[in-house]
């Protein structure tokens, strides 16, 4: 009797062990087939002062290049993706082209081994702008030479007008004696006419 009970107990323990193993393994199969994001750099919700050169996404399973898409947009929905993504095992990285300071959104889309699409996004804030905004002050010196050219051009005109006026004044004062000469000549001519008439008488 004791031997039968022991054999029966061992048989039931074996059955229960197999059932427990199957129950543990069965839910793991669909979970491993369905891919998901496990981490990122920068992390979701981070605030960074120095813009990273690349943005990295880490997944539970190895993503396929043909079905994986990653986009990055910055403030005012301006694209900030600097090129195509690169793959290294379960990691996907994309070049980052920073713009103005503000919120950046990284969206990803890929297909799992079970055929279900996986989509999601991470967000981080860039607290400083890029040097691309600096060319605006350099445009100011280029506009400065324009006003300086006008005074130099106006100077000769005023200088040239002064000698002309002086020449007119000199010319006018130089002819004041002309009427006097005419009167003297008229008087001489009149005197000669009177003398001739006196001689004829």
Number of C-alpha atoms within 10 A of each C-alpha: 5 7 8 9 10 10 11 12 11 12 12 11 12 12 11 12 12 12 11 11 11 11 11 11 10 10 10 10 11 12 12 14 15 17 23 20 18 12 15 16 15 19 15 15 13 12 15 15 11 12 19 15 13 17 20 21 21 19 16 16 18 17 23 16 13 8 11 18 17 20 19 24 20 23 16 10 11 13 17 19 20 15 12 11 18 12 16 10 11 15 19 24 19 22 18 20 18 26 21 18 17 16 17 24 20 21 15 18 15 21 20 19 16 13 11 12 14 15 16 12 14 20 18 19 20 22 14 15 16 14 10 10 10 10 9 8 9 9 10 10 9 9 10 10 10 9 9 10 10 10 9 10 10 10 10 10 10 10 10 10 10 10 11 10 11 10 10 10 11 10 11 9 9 9 9 10 9 9 10 10 11 10 11 11 12 11 12 10 11 11 11 11 11 10 10 10 9 9 7 6 5
